[in-house]
Amino acid sequence: MSQQLPLISVIMPAYNCEKYVREAIDSVLNQTYENIEIIIANDCSKDATQTIIDTYHDIRIKKYRNEENLGYLKTWNKYVRHATGDYITFLDADDTCTPDRISLLYNAFRQDENLGVCGSNYIRVDDQGVEVFTSDFKLEHEEVFKSMPEKYEFIGSGVMIKKEVLDVVGLYNEFFDRIGAEDHYWLYLAMEKFKFRNLSEHLYKYRYNENSVMGNLTTNPAKLHSGKIVEILIQQRRDTGTDYLEKGEEDVLRKILNELNSRFLDTAYFNWFVGRQRFYEGKHSQGLKLIRKAILLAPWRMGYYRDYLYFMRLKQKDK
């Protein structure tokens, strides 16, 4: 029966995810929809990720390995070209999905021949797999499209696309390399030309991981502003029908990004800022660690001490 159905490609970039990659692979292999290929691309991991991948011998798995670390975006761009399916979907190697995810997404395309991109709601889990958040996305194209850039009613790695969407829209724009938000810009471009729909079911399980592009903000202040860059580009497209990237004016956009980054060149301030953000996201230990680092870098700033003591009290109350 599976051979009578279209082939669906699943793209899975993997980097330093030894704790989670087996669960991710198994969640794809155990799909009720059987005619799939899994393209696993190890982005030069330094842990046991490759060893775990090599324990699998399912003929549906195609294994690739970067000789140098390219980052998520360039790895995605490189290996999505290897997809041979009529439909393409994604799963990050630290995430999982429900057994019926691919089947339900495919059925949405079968029921609506005009559909080009289909997503779903998702569940966010912590390191132990405990559910901490469930999404409630808008479902129909116009609602999702009009919500941007104020709100993104989808999770980029949770969508399925027709192969022709990739042929028309192209790959992720490398301006966003290692700063994130490439999926927001790419899906906006896709929705300009193709019909989008979300399923109400929570089919994707997203796990926060410090090795992800947005996981460790302290490596690059530009990660804090990638969303603002997408906002500028979307507004340009709505006003003029094009944008800086499409016109080849990346230098103008780079100048804007550098101006946004300027106040974060103060390393102590940057660590304090990200530490506060992490604490309010529920990552208390990481937040406190970053604020301690800020204090060591700028011990004369009394506000850092006040925040540290305040957050310590909050953490104690949560116990």
Secondary structure, DSSP 4 states (H G I P E B T S, - for coil): -GGGSPPEEEEEEESS-TTTHHHHHHHHHT-S---EEEEEEE---SSSHHHHHTT---TTEEEEE-SS--HHHHHHHHHHTT--SSEEEE--TT-EE-TTHHHHHHHHHHH-TTEEEEEEEEEEE-TT--EEEE-----BHHHHHHHTTT---S-GGG-EEEHHHHHHH-S--GGGTTT--HHHHHHHHHHHHSEEEEEEEEEEEEE--TTSTTT-GGG-GGGGTHHHHHHHHHHHHHHHS--TTTTT-HHHHHHHHHHHHGGGGSHHHHHHHHHHHHHHTT-HHHHHHHHHHHHHH-TT-HHHHHHHHHHHHHHHHH-
